Amino acid sequence: MAIVLRTLRHHHRYLTFLLSSTIVLFCFHFQNSVVIFTYNSYFRYVSEPAPCACATCALDRGRADGFSARYEPTVHLLLNSSNSELRADVFGWWKGLQNVTSVANYTSVVKNLFPLFSDKEHYSDAGPDRCRTCAVVGNSGNLLRSHYGPLIDSNDFVVRINKGPTGGFEKDVGSRTTHRIMYPESSVDVDNSTHLVLSPFKMLDIEWLISAFTTKNITKTYMNVSSTIQANKDKVMILHPEFMKYVYVNWTDSHGRYPSTGFLTLMFALHICDEVNVFGFGATKAGQWHHYFDETLTLYVNESHAGDFEYQTILRLEQEKRIVMFKGWT
Ligand code: C5P
């Protein structure tokens, strides 16, 4: 009996030892994880604070994808008098989009821009305290019956493209417009609070902008255009040709001849906003850019644009959580 009791006591001690060492080891391991976790969070916080104050920042560099290799935060986004001189490669590319134009011609036209329009540096206020949201509204027919209107209007900036109207479509596309990107052939009047943003695909587009606010003598480009435009002169902006080339090379991998206005607009938003919400992008199954407001259909792969490649890039940006896509109905 004594032997049995001694054996049981021995086993009991052995089990207690085993149990306590497991608990100690477990706690040690757990504590270690907490230490590592806290250290990592602290280290990340100290060395790399969040780039903006939104819940998810489009520009968060902590993510492992190809975005940072392509994204150039210092690219010239908008033309002003101090950055209007073009690098030779930029001028060469831009010149290639149009009938030949000379540097001298460009310089003499651009000289007239900034006495006329505001010459400010815009959107250099990015930082950890800013959370600016952008709705980029393309013209796709997938907006019809979407009921996205209030969602679109809830963004700080609502950026529209070309002729995309709001009147009569408010339920699906919203009613606010802070920026409208256009070129002479797609121009429409905007109200006093909206930034008219010219996307100059050619020299004549800049000349037209000047003329529309002054002499009104340009009435034709490759087609008849409006000789005038209603817009707040102090809110006019002009995309920089350097930005247009950057989007073409870095983001469309030089597919097509030049990026579509919609794709340029989306990239513009990624450079001025911290959170980018994308609406109204997406062709029909047959590869046509249809509109929510008229019956026109344009093949999205054509002599100018690589719409399919642009769309794949947009889907990749969505997957990488750089943008949020609202795909609508069709
Ligand atoms: O037709 P429009 O060029 O005015 O449309 C503006 C932009 O919206 C296009 O440049 C394109 O990027 C986008 N779009 C689209 N799918 C459509 C129609 C337009 O992605 N069905």
Boltz pocket constraint, residues with backbone or C-beta under 6 A from the ligand:
constraints:
  - pocket:
      binder: B
      contacts: [[A, 137], [A, 138], [A, 139], [A, 140], [A, 141], [A, 142], [A, 161], [A, 162], [A, 163], [A, 164], [A, 260], [A, 261], [A, 262], [A, 263], [A, 280], [A, 281], [A, 282], [A, 283], [A, 284], [A, 288], [A, 289], [A, 290], [A, 291]]
      max_distance: 6.0
